[in-house]
Amino acid sequence: MKLKALSLVAGAIALTLTATSFAVNAQTASPLSLQLAQTPQKQKGPWKELGLTDAQKTQIQAIRRDSRAKFEAVLTPEQKAKLEAAKQARQAQRQAGQGQRQPGQRRGKGGFAELNLTEAQKTQMRQIRESEKQQIQAVFTPEQRQKLEQFRQNAPSRRQQGNPQ
């Protein structure tokens, strides 16, 4: 059961990474996309209940930025271009009002399914994700870790009730 919970957390982190400015390239990024990448995201799920300090939020943002850079380093230039195109398509859908998810609808894989990652790339990304998760866990206080664990344990009952948070 713990392995399943860890897999879900790793998947959630991966989705978070793809939903945020995953493929921001400092050399080609416009000021707007760079500004969006640095804007703090709304806290959802257990994050809002953990009572993170500003210092913890800053540390977590730095860990995520570092992970995004590592993810990007794993991709080939062609894969980066595909990911950027998928990101721009999602942004265009959102601007057109078509990017809103219906209640109960899950997020897609973003551009990852079309990247044709090699097994070596997948392994590297899993390692980066696991390292990121461990680094973020180290930022939490014991009480925050306990709250997060309780949230994970209650996740199946929330899903059965149709409540995604």
C-alpha positions as CSV (number, residue, x, y, z in Angstrom):
1,M,0.0,0.0,0.0
2,K,2.9,2.3,0.8
3,L,4.4,1.7,-2.6
4,K,1.1,2.6,-4.2
5,A,0.9,5.8,-2.2
6,L,4.5,6.6,-3.2
7,S,3.7,6.0,-6.8
8,L,0.7,8.3,-6.5
9,V,2.8,11.0,-5.0
10,A,5.5,10.6,-7.6
11,G,2.8,10.8,-10.3
12,A,1.3,13.9,-8.7
13,I,4.7,15.6,-8.6
14,A,5.2,14.7,-12.2
15,L,1.9,16.2,-13.2
16,T,2.7,19.3,-11.2
17,L,5.9,19.6,-13.0
18,T,4.3,19.3,-16.4
19,A,1.4,21.7,-15.5
20,T,3.9,24.4,-14.4
21,S,6.4,25.8,-16.8
22,F,8.3,22.6,-17.2
23,A,10.2,23.4,-20.3
24,V,11.1,27.0,-19.5
25,N,14.4,27.7,-21.2
26,A,16.2,30.7,-19.8
27,Q,17.7,31.6,-23.2
28,T,14.4,31.6,-25.2
29,A,11.9,32.4,-22.5
30,S,9.8,35.5,-22.9
31,P,9.5,37.8,-19.8
32,L,5.9,36.7,-19.4
33,S,6.6,33.0,-19.4
34,L,9.5,33.5,-17.0
35,Q,7.2,35.6,-14.7
36,L,4.5,32.9,-14.8
37,A,7.1,30.2,-13.9
38,Q,8.1,32.2,-10.8
39,T,4.6,33.0,-9.7
40,P,3.7,30.9,-6.6
41,Q,1.0,28.3,-7.5
42,K,-2.2,28.1,-5.5
43,Q,-1.9,25.5,-2.9
44,K,-4.2,22.5,-3.4
45,G,-5.1,19.4,-1.5
46,P,-3.0,18.8,1.5
47,W,-0.6,21.6,0.8
48,K,-3.0,24.3,1.9
49,E,-3.5,22.5,5.3
50,L,0.2,22.0,6.0
51,G,0.7,25.6,7.1
52,L,4.0,26.0,5.2
53,T,6.2,28.9,6.2
54,D,7.5,31.3,3.6
55,A,10.9,29.8,4.0
56,Q,9.5,26.3,3.3
57,K,7.6,27.5,0.2
58,T,10.8,29.1,-1.1
59,Q,12.8,26.0,-0.5
60,I,10.2,23.8,-2.2
61,Q,10.0,26.2,-5.2
62,A,13.8,26.0,-5.5
63,I,13.7,22.2,-5.4
64,R,11.1,22.1,-8.1
65,R,13.0,24.6,-10.3
66,D,16.1,22.4,-9.9
67,S,14.1,19.3,-10.8
68,R,12.6,21.0,-13.9
69,A,16.1,21.9,-15.0
70,K,17.2,18.3,-14.5
71,F,14.2,17.0,-16.4
72,E,14.9,19.3,-19.3
73,A,18.6,18.2,-19.4
74,V,17.3,14.6,-19.9
75,L,15.3,15.5,-23.0
76,T,16.7,15.8,-26.6
77,P,16.2,19.1,-28.5
78,E,13.4,17.4,-30.5
79,Q,11.6,16.3,-27.3
80,K,12.0,19.8,-25.9
81,A,10.4,21.3,-29.0
82,K,7.4,18.8,-28.8
83,L,6.9,19.6,-25.1
84,E,7.0,23.3,-25.7
85,A,4.5,22.9,-28.6
86,A,2.1,20.9,-26.3
87,K,2.5,23.6,-23.6
88,Q,1.6,26.3,-26.0
89,A,-1.4,24.3,-27.2
90,R,-2.6,24.0,-23.6
91,Q,-2.2,27.7,-23.1
92,A,-4.2,28.5,-26.2
93,Q,-7.0,26.2,-25.1
94,R,-7.1,27.9,-21.7
95,Q,-7.2,31.3,-23.3
96,A,-10.1,30.1,-25.5
97,G,-11.9,28.8,-22.4
98,Q,-11.6,25.2,-23.5
99,G,-8.9,24.2,-21.0
100,Q,-11.3,24.0,-18.0
101,R,-11.6,20.5,-16.6
102,Q,-15.0,19.2,-15.6
103,P,-15.4,17.9,-12.0
104,G,-14.0,14.4,-11.7
105,Q,-12.1,14.7,-15.0
106,R,-8.4,13.8,-14.6
107,R,-5.5,15.6,-16.1
108,G,-3.9,14.1,-19.2
109,K,-0.2,13.3,-19.5
110,G,0.5,16.6,-21.2
111,G,3.0,16.2,-23.9
112,F,4.8,13.2,-22.3
113,A,3.0,10.5,-24.2
114,E,4.1,11.9,-27.5
115,L,7.8,12.4,-26.5
116,N,8.7,8.7,-27.1
117,L,11.0,8.7,-24.1
118,T,13.7,5.9,-24.0
119,E,13.8,3.5,-21.1
120,A,17.0,5.3,-19.9
121,Q,15.2,8.7,-20.0
122,K,12.2,7.2,-18.1
123,T,14.6,5.8,-15.5
124,Q,16.4,9.1,-15.1
125,M,13.1,11.0,-14.7
126,R,11.9,8.5,-12.1
127,Q,15.2,9.1,-10.2
128,I,14.8,12.8,-10.4
129,R,11.2,12.6,-9.2
130,E,12.2,10.4,-6.3
131,S,15.0,12.7,-5.3
132,E,12.7,15.7,-5.5
133,K,10.2,14.0,-3.3
134,Q,12.8,13.2,-0.7
135,Q,14.2,16.7,-0.7
136,I,10.7,18.2,-0.3
137,Q,9.9,15.7,2.5
138,A,13.1,16.9,4.3
139,V,11.7,20.5,4.3
140,F,8.6,19.4,6.2
141,T,8.4,19.4,10.0
142,P,7.4,16.0,11.6
143,E,3.8,17.4,12.2
144,Q,3.5,18.4,8.5
145,R,4.8,14.9,7.4
146,Q,2.1,13.4,9.7
147,K,-0.6,15.5,8.2
148,L,0.5,14.7,4.7
149,E,0.6,10.9,5.5
150,Q,-3.0,11.2,6.9
151,F,-4.1,12.9,3.7
152,R,-2.6,10.1,1.6
153,Q,-4.3,7.4,3.8
154,N,-7.6,9.1,3.4
155,A,-7.2,9.6,-0.4
156,P,-9.0,6.4,-1.5
157,S,-12.2,7.4,0.5
158,R,-12.1,10.9,-1.0
159,R,-11.8,9.4,-4.5
160,Q,-14.8,7.1,-3.9
161,Q,-16.8,10.1,-2.8
162,G,-15.9,11.9,-6.1
163,N,-14.0,14.7,-4.2
164,P,-10.6,15.2,-6.0
165,Q,-9.1,17.1,-3.0
